[in-house]
Amino acid sequence: MEAVSRAELEALGARLSEVEQYLHLDEKRTRIVALEQQSAAPGFWDDAEAARSLMSELAQMKDDVEAVERARAMLSDAGAALDLADEMDGDEELLAEAQKLACELERNVDELELASWFTGEFDHGDAILTIKPGQGGLEAQDWTFMLFKMYMKYCERRGWKVTVNDCPAAEVIGIDRATITVEGKNAFGMLRAEAGVHRLVRISPTDAKKRRQTTFAGVEVIPVLPDNIDIEIAPDDIRVDVYHASGPGGQGVNTTDSAVRVTHLPTGIVVTCQNERSQIQNKAACMQILKARLYELELKKRAEQLDEIRGPKTEIGFGNQIRSYVLYPYQMVKDLRTGVETGNVESVLEDGDLDPFIIGYHRWATGNADGAEAADPA
């Protein structure tokens, strides 16, 4: 049987050592001791908000340290299994155990490497993901619903908590839009790889002549702002409307006018939420999303001002579409930035198997793609 080699284990060990350096584990261990001492001090919970922030930081640092320690243990166990297999003339059970441990270790090192590339201010936090139909009419609304289900499956695979803030049914097929809040480790860092235009090519389900149709949907990903970032919104700058809530497929969420639409008058930004059963809860969710979008808008304005100072850009952008999902005349999902592709379309759309694309994007974006070149998006 083909088993993991010592050279492969050594390569995984080298990658793990690099990750340890990137994550500054020694500094984190020192910080953990200091935070634990603070949390044990009398009166620690007198300031509940500060205490929760500190405990969140402590949990994050412990997770990082424990993840590397688990990976180190797996590396040691795989090496020991390989040594014993050699002593027992290539015992197949031990070789299989070494191979199993090496495969699990490689997945863990991939995750740790990915986390070490997340250097943005909000990368390790939660995310707000919005999907909107683009060109393609009714087909685009159906495509939006397909993407919504795909991301729900992906979040489930990751063990992230999802709150559906808004997902109104379209009149004929699909949904008008979807906005979800995703809570989990590295949620924003991971999901920002999905921001952009997604293209679908298939036989139209609404065309009697069964012609091929190309449709588009846009995905926006913004971070959930931490409590220490305060965005002031004047009461006179917003208009709040309430209306009857409804879900995808036409079913009613409840029988009261609990859905809330908040319009920010100076910018024209509109946020709707109908997941909760009370207007108060839906308005609170709307305001959280609105603040995140206003913060993102301000960052974009600053970047545009810097671009004006620097002069016109010469670097070629991603283009209008970041990924194509082809169901006809062949089956393939391909990321046009990184060249990552698969013929197993069902695993992506139905099972939410997006990790190869998301990890591939971050490898490419951080220059860790092992020399792989991005595909031509033309």
C-alpha positions, -999 to 999 in steps of 0.1 A, spaced: 0 0 0 11 36 -6 19 52 28 31 86 39 69 90 36 93 105 61 100 133 36 63 142 35 61 142 73 92 164 75 76 189 50 45 190 71 67 197 102 84 225 84 51 241 74 39 238 110 70 255 123 65 284 100 29 287 111 40 288 148 63 317 139 35 336 120 11 331 149 37 343 175 27 315 199 53 323 226 38 358 229 3 344 230 12 320 258 25 350 278 -6 370 270 -28 340 281 -12 340 315 -17 377 319 -54 376 308 -61 346 331 -47 366 360 -69 396 351 -100 375 348 -94 361 383 -90 395 399 -118 408 423 -143 430 405 -134 417 371 -171 415 360 -179 450 373 -174 462 338 -193 435 319 -186 447 284 -148 450 290 -149 416 307 -166 399 278 -141 415 254 -112 402 274 -127 367 277 -132 366 239 -96 375 233 -85 348 258 -106 322 241 -92 331 207 -56 329 219 -62 296 236 -78 282 204 -47 292 184 -23 276 209 -43 244 213 -47 240 176 -9 240 171 -4 217 200 -29 192 186 -11 194 152 23 188 170 8 157 187 -5 144 154 29 149 138 46 130 166 20 101 165 24 98 127 62 96 130 59 70 158 35 49 138 59 50 108 88 40 131 69 10 145 58 0 110 95 -2 99 104 -23 130 75 -47 121 85 -52 85 60 -27 70 29 -36 91 0 -24 71 -22 -14 100 5 9 113 12 23 79 -25 30 74 -26 47 108 4 69 98 -13 78 65 -46 87 83 -28 109 108 -8 126 81 -39 134 61 -56 149 91 -24 168 100 -23 183 65 -58 195 68 -50 211 101 -19 227 88 -39 241 59 -63 257 83 -35 271 105 -17 285 75 -49 301 64 -55 318 98 -19 330 98 -26 349 65 -56 368 80 -40 401 90 -69 424 84 -85 441 114 -118 421 111 -106 389 95 -110 368 126 -145 381 133 -181 376 121 -194 386 87 -225 399 69 -231 383 35 -256 397 10 -266 381 -23 -284 400 -50 -296 390 -85 -278 405 -115 -284 402 -152 -307 374 -163 -342 383 -150 -361 355 -134 -332 332 -139 -310 355 -118 -335 354 -89 -334 316 -90 -296 317 -91 -296 339 -61 -316 313 -42 -292 286 -53 -262 306 -40 -281 313 -7 -286 275 -2 -249 269 -11 -236 294 15 -260 280 42 -245 245 36 -210 259 37 -216 276 70 -231 244 84 -200 225 73 -178 250 91 -199 249 122 -208 286 120 -240 301 134 -261 318 107 -289 343 112 -311 349 81 -318 386 83 -336 390 50 -347 365 23 -379 376 5 -394 354 -21 -395 366 -57 -429 367 -74 -422 338 -98 -390 319 -89 -362 322 -65 -356 352 -41 -352 389 -45 -321 390 -23 -307 374 9 -287 388 38 -273 366 65 -251 372 95 -224 346 100 -208 341 134 -177 319 138 -140 319 139 -124 336 108 -159 340 92 -151 373 76 -116 364 66 -129 332 49 -160 346 33 -144 378 18 -130 354 -8 -166 351 -21 -172 389 -27 -179 396 -64 -200 384 -94 -209 347 -97 -219 334 -132 -242 304 -139 -245 287 -172 -273 261 -176 -304 250 -195 -331 275 -185 -357 259 -163 -383 285 -174 -377 283 -212 -400 260 -230 -374 256 -258 -347 245 -232 -321 270 -244 -289 277 -226 -290 307 -203 -263 327 -186 -272 345 -154 -254 365 -128 -256 373 -90 -235 395 -69 -221 386 -34 -212 413 -9 -193 405 23 -187 430 51 -175 426 87 -197 428 117 -182 457 136 -169 450 171 -184 469 200 -154 493 203 -161 508 169 -190 533 171 -207 546 140 -229 576 148 -262 578 129 -284 608 134 -321 599 139 -331 624 112 -308 606 87 -329 574 87 -364 564 76 -379 533 92 -407 514 75 -425 483 87 -443 457 66 -456 422 65 -428 395 66 -426 367 41 -401 339 34 -387 322 3 -413 302 -16 -441 325 -4 -447 312 31 -454 337 58 -429 342 85 -456 355 109 -489 373 108 -478 407 120 -461 437 104 -428 429 120 -404 432 90 -384 464 91 -368 485 63 -343 511 73 -332 537 47 -302 559 53 -312 591 36 -278 607 30 -264 577 12 -295 559 0 -284 526 16 -314 504 23 -314 475 48 -342 451 55 -346 425 81 -375 401 88 -360 371 106 -371 381 141 -407 382 153 -406 417 167 -400 451 151 -375 460 178 -353 430 171 -355 435 134 -347 472 137 -316 463 159 -304 439 133 -309 465 105 -289 491 124 -261 467 129 -259 459 92 -263 496 83 -234 506 106 -212 480 90 -221 492 55 -215 529 64 -181 519 78 -173 500 46 -184 530 25 -161 553 45 -131 529 39 -139 528 2 -140 567 0 -106 568 17 -92 543 -7 -105 562 -37 -89 594 -23 -56 576 -21 -60 563 -56 -65 598 -69 -32 608 -52 -13 578 -66 -27 583 -101 -45 558 -124 -41 521 -116 -22 500 -141 -29 466 -124 -55 445 -140 -85 438 -117 -104 406 -113 -130 415 -140 -167 413 -136 -170 377 -126 -149 358 -100 -163 323 -106 -182 304 -132 -206 275 -125 -213 256 -157 -240 230 -157 -244 227 -195 -229 216 -220 -204 202 -195 -202 204 -157 -175 225 -140 -170 252 -113 -140 273 -120 -125 303 -101 -113 328 -127 -88 344 -103 -69 314 -91 -77 287 -117 -90 263 -90 -117 241 -106 -138 210 -101 -161 188 -122 -181 179 -92 -206 207 -94 -231 190 -70 -205 189 -42 -202 227 -45 -238 238 -50 -256 211 -31 -231 203 -3 -214 237 1 -179 223 -5 -162 257 -10 -130 252 10 -109 244 -21 -120 277 -37 -117 298 -6 -83 284 5 -71 286 -31 -81 323 -32 -62 332 0 -31 312 -12 -32 332 -44 -40 366 -28 -11 362 -3 14 349 -28 14 314 -14 0 296 -44 32 276 -51 38 293 -83 3 287 -97 -9 314 -120 -44 328 -121 -65 318 -150 -74 343 -177 -109 354 -169 -117 362 -206 
